[in-house]
Amino acid sequence: MERIPEPELMDEAEQARAYAWADFDAPHQFFIDCFQQRFTNPTLHGNILDLGCGPADISVRFARAYPHCHIDGVDGAEAMLREGRQRLTQEQLTERIHLYRVKLPRDTIPLPAYDVIISNSLLHHLHDPQVLWQAVIQHGRPGTPVFVMDLQRPASAREARELMEQYAANEPPILQRDFYHSLCAAFTPEEVRQQLHQAGLDYLEVKSVSDRHLVVQGHLGE
């Protein structure tokens, strides 16, 4: 199946509310679990960059898992960030997590370099995937852990529909629609390897970790 790009920003209020209130416990905890399996330092600390943070659920989970970290979450959709800021207030994490509206590559990320860079489900939204990889290069330093998780495109529209029915059948129609479109907009592992080669990041590992997810992981410059 050829890739079918989708809009880069999810900035509708109804859409943002649906994502903020949806049950992403399993895939988002899977993100944290996979990170911890790859990067085994239990006392991880420093400044973390969360690229494409959305309503901040991954940022919150990461902050809970690593209590000595401070997280900057960036996203281009103000509606998502609005939901995220409410979540941070509820979770009493406004001192450790800060959210910024940043549309890459136009806008400036708060710090020049970070100790860890993470991203969940941003890559498939980008019309130019190099926007993500250049942000990783520009805002990391030698040895910075990088962990990017995203959907991987299935072989056919039928398989995408089956995955949607398997994992989103009980979600609101707007989330079912978006999940299907996101699967169709996602990249294959081989396409991601080609992106990394173009960016000079060949040394980062790309692998499938589920029937619908892939990860890019490793340390910058290693």
Secondary structure as UniProt FT lines:
FT   HELIX           13..21
FT   HELIX           25..38
FT   TURN            42..43
FT   STRAND          45..51
FT   TURN            54..55
FT   HELIX           57..65
FT   STRAND          68..75
FT   HELIX           78..91
FT   TURN            94..96
FT   STRAND          97..101
FT   TURN            104..106
FT   STRAND          116..120
FT   HELIX           123..125
FT   HELIX           130..139
FT   TURN            142..143
FT   STRAND          145..152
FT   HELIX           157..168
FT   TURN            169..170
FT   HELIX           173..185
FT   HELIX           189..199
FT   TURN            202..203
FT   STRAND          205..208
FT   STRAND          213..219
FT   TURN            220..221
//
